[in-house]
Each structure stands twice: as C-alpha cells, then as structure tokens.
Amino acid sequence: MQLLPGHVYMLYWLKKYTNKSVPAYFEYKYGIDFEKEKAFLHKEGFLDSMNKPTAKGEKAIEDHSKVIANHTPPKPNLSIEGKKKK
C-alpha cells in the first residue's frame, strides 16, 4: 500500500499531538480531509483506537522520514548573539 505524504505526516503529527486542534495545513498543504483520512488510516491498520500509530504506522513513519524532514526545513544554526555560525 502506498501512503501519500499527508498520510505520513498525519501519523507523525498524531504520534506527537493527539489532543491538539488539527492544523489547517493538512488541507491547504496536503489537500486532505483530516477526519476522512484518519478513518482510512484506522481501517488500514496504521492507527489504533486511541489515534496513535500502530507498529505498522511507526514503520511507515520510519520508512518515510524524508516526508517529515521536508515538512519543516531546518532552522539556521545561530550563535547566542544571533549571527550565523561558520
């Protein structure tokens, strides 16, 4: 089964932030209906009844870690003074 990048980021997000409001970027960045796709991830065995990734979901996160890394680019390495380190 091939997951979409939005599915992978949903798994990662649900692992960390189950009790927070769903960010709008799931719709505008990934073009997915969060609740509909969450039901899909449950049906396919990627999420458990508590909306946490199952072993299958954890493997998908691990296998597609590049999706997560691409979602938030790394911040520049700044010193205490706020200048870039060389």
C-alpha positions as CSV (number, residue, x, y, z in Angstrom):
1,M,0.0,0.0,0.0
2,Q,1.3,3.4,-1.0
3,L,0.7,6.2,1.5
4,L,0.5,9.9,0.5
5,P,2.9,12.4,2.1
6,G,-0.1,13.8,4.0
7,H,-0.8,10.4,5.5
8,V,2.8,10.0,6.7
9,Y,2.7,13.5,8.3
10,M,-0.6,12.7,9.9
11,L,0.8,9.6,11.5
12,Y,3.8,11.7,12.8
13,W,1.5,14.5,14.0
14,L,-0.9,12.2,15.7
15,K,2.0,10.5,17.5
16,K,3.0,13.8,19.0
17,Y,-0.1,15.9,19.2
18,T,-3.2,13.8,19.6
19,N,-5.0,16.3,21.9
20,K,-4.3,19.5,19.9
21,S,-6.5,21.1,17.2
22,V,-5.8,19.9,13.7
23,P,-3.7,22.4,11.8
24,A,-5.2,23.9,8.6
25,Y,-2.0,22.9,6.7
26,F,-3.4,19.3,6.4
27,E,-6.0,20.7,4.0
28,Y,-4.0,23.5,2.2
29,K,-0.6,21.9,2.0
30,Y,-1.6,18.2,1.6
31,G,-5.1,18.6,0.2
32,I,-6.6,16.1,2.6
33,D,-9.7,15.9,4.8
34,F,-8.1,15.1,8.1
35,E,-11.1,13.1,9.6
36,K,-11.7,11.2,6.5
37,E,-8.1,10.2,6.1
38,K,-7.8,9.4,9.8
39,A,-10.6,6.9,9.3
40,F,-8.7,5.4,6.3
41,L,-5.5,5.1,8.4
42,H,-7.6,3.2,11.1
43,K,-9.1,0.9,8.5
44,E,-5.7,0.1,7.1
45,G,-4.2,-0.6,10.5
46,F,-1.9,2.4,10.8
47,L,-3.7,3.9,13.8
48,D,-5.1,2.2,17.0
49,S,-8.3,3.1,18.8
50,M,-6.5,5.9,20.7
51,N,-5.4,7.5,17.4
52,K,-1.8,6.6,17.9
53,P,0.3,4.9,15.3
54,T,0.4,1.1,15.5
55,A,3.6,-0.8,14.7
56,K,2.6,-0.6,11.1
57,G,2.2,3.2,11.4
58,E,5.5,3.6,13.2
59,K,7.2,1.7,10.4
60,A,5.6,4.0,7.8
61,I,6.9,7.0,9.7
62,E,10.4,5.4,9.8
63,D,10.3,4.4,6.2
64,H,9.2,7.8,5.0
65,S,11.1,10.0,7.4
66,K,12.0,12.3,4.5
67,V,8.4,13.5,4.3
68,I,8.6,14.7,7.9
69,A,12.0,16.3,7.3
70,N,10.7,18.1,4.3
71,H,7.6,19.4,6.1
72,T,9.7,21.7,8.3
73,P,13.1,22.8,6.9
74,P,15.9,23.0,9.5
75,K,16.4,26.4,11.2
76,P,19.7,28.2,10.6
77,N,22.4,27.4,13.2
78,L,22.6,30.6,15.2
79,S,25.0,31.6,17.9
80,I,23.9,33.3,21.2
81,E,24.4,36.7,19.5
82,G,22.0,35.7,16.7
83,K,24.6,35.5,14.0
84,K,25.1,32.5,11.8
85,K,27.9,30.2,12.8
86,K,30.5,29.4,10.2
